[in-house]
């Protein structure tokens, strides 16, 4: 993490606030527990779950911490969009919502992805 203020506990609280305000039901949480400099097993598991259609929305604490690089972040977000998964960033107050990612039924199913350590 970049600063002491960016703890997983702080990120979880911010993400839960967004989940509540958007009336999203959390179905999973993916958090890297160690440095994600080389391997990112939780990120990989999240992307696999997205491809299986296990959720409609991913709430991240910050897009700049979502992946290792801006290009990688854009590729991941585009890949998720193709799967019909919306990405919401807490810090940027942004969303990748499109008409293709609108959820039907009992409401969107979200996953939370706080920044890795």
C-alpha positions in Angstrom: 0.0 0.0 0.0 1.1 3.5 -0.7 0.2 5.1 2.7 -0.8 4.0 6.2 -4.3 5.4 5.6 -4.9 2.8 2.8 -5.5 -0.1 5.1 -7.7 -3.0 4.0 -10.0 -2.2 7.0 -10.5 1.4 5.7 -11.1 0.2 2.2 -13.6 -2.4 3.4 -15.6 0.3 5.2 -15.6 2.5 2.1 -16.7 -0.3 -0.1 -19.5 -1.4 2.3 -20.8 2.2 2.3 -21.0 2.1 -1.6 -22.6 -1.3 -1.5 -25.3 0.0 0.9 -25.9 3.3 -1.0 -26.3 1.4 -4.3 -28.4 -1.4 -2.7 -25.9 -4.0 -3.9 -25.8 -7.5 -2.3 -22.2 -8.6 -1.7 -21.7 -12.2 -2.8 -17.9 -12.4 -2.6 -14.8 -10.5 -1.6 -11.3 -10.8 -3.2 -8.4 -9.4 -1.2 -4.7 -10.0 -1.8 -3.2 -10.6 1.7 0.4 -10.3 0.7 2.3 -8.2 -1.8 0.8 -8.7 -5.3 4.0 -7.7 -7.1 4.4 -11.0 -8.9 1.4 -13.3 -8.4 -2.2 -12.1 -7.9 -4.2 -15.2 -7.1 -7.2 -13.3 -5.7 -7.4 -11.0 -8.8 -7.2 -14.1 -11.0 -9.9 -15.8 -9.0 -12.1 -12.7 -9.3 -11.7 -12.5 -13.1 -12.5 -16.2 -13.4 -15.6 -15.8 -11.2 -16.7 -12.8 -13.4 -16.3 -15.0 -16.5 -18.5 -17.6 -14.9 -21.2 -15.0 -14.2 -21.1 -15.2 -10.5 -21.7 -11.4 -10.1 -22.8 -8.3 -12.0 -20.8 -5.6 -10.3 -17.3 -5.2 -8.9 -16.7 -2.5 -6.4 -13.0 -1.5 -6.1 -11.5 1.1 -3.8 -9.4 2.8 -6.5 -9.0 2.1 -10.2 -5.3 3.0 -10.1 -4.7 0.2 -7.6 -7.0 -2.3 -9.4 -4.1 -3.6 -11.5 -0.4 -3.3 -12.0 -0.6 -0.7 -14.8 -3.0 1.7 -16.5 -3.0 -0.5 -19.7 -3.6 -3.6 -17.6 -6.4 -1.9 -15.7 -8.1 -0.8 -19.0 -7.7 -4.3 -20.4 -9.3 -5.8 -17.3 -12.2 -3.3 -17.2 -12.9 -3.9 -20.9 -12.8 -7.7 -20.3 -15.2 -7.3 -17.5 -17.5 -5.1 -19.6 -17.6 -7.9 -22.2 -18.7 -10.2 -19.5 -21.5 -7.8 -18.5 -19.8 -6.8 -15.2 -19.9 -3.2 -14.1 -16.8 -1.8 -12.3 -17.5 0.9 -9.6 -14.6 2.8 -8.1 -15.1 4.2 -4.6 -12.4 6.9 -4.8 -13.0 8.1 -8.4 -16.8 8.0 -7.9 -17.0 6.3 -11.3 -18.7 3.4 -12.9 -18.4 1.5 -16.1 -22.1 0.9 -16.3 -23.6 0.3 -19.7 -26.9 -0.9 -21.0 -25.4 -4.3 -21.5 -24.6 -4.7 -17.8 -28.1 -3.9 -16.5 -29.2 -6.7 -14.1 -32.6 -8.3 -14.1 -34.3 -10.2 -11.3 -33.6 -9.6 -7.6 -31.0 -6.9 -8.1 -27.3 -6.7 -8.9 -24.9 -9.2 -7.2 -21.7 -7.4 -6.2 -18.3 -8.5 -5.3 -15.8 -6.3 -3.3 -12.2 -6.0 -4.3 -10.2 -3.9 -1.9 -6.7 -2.9 -3.0 -4.0 -5.5 -2.5 -1.3 -4.9 0.1 
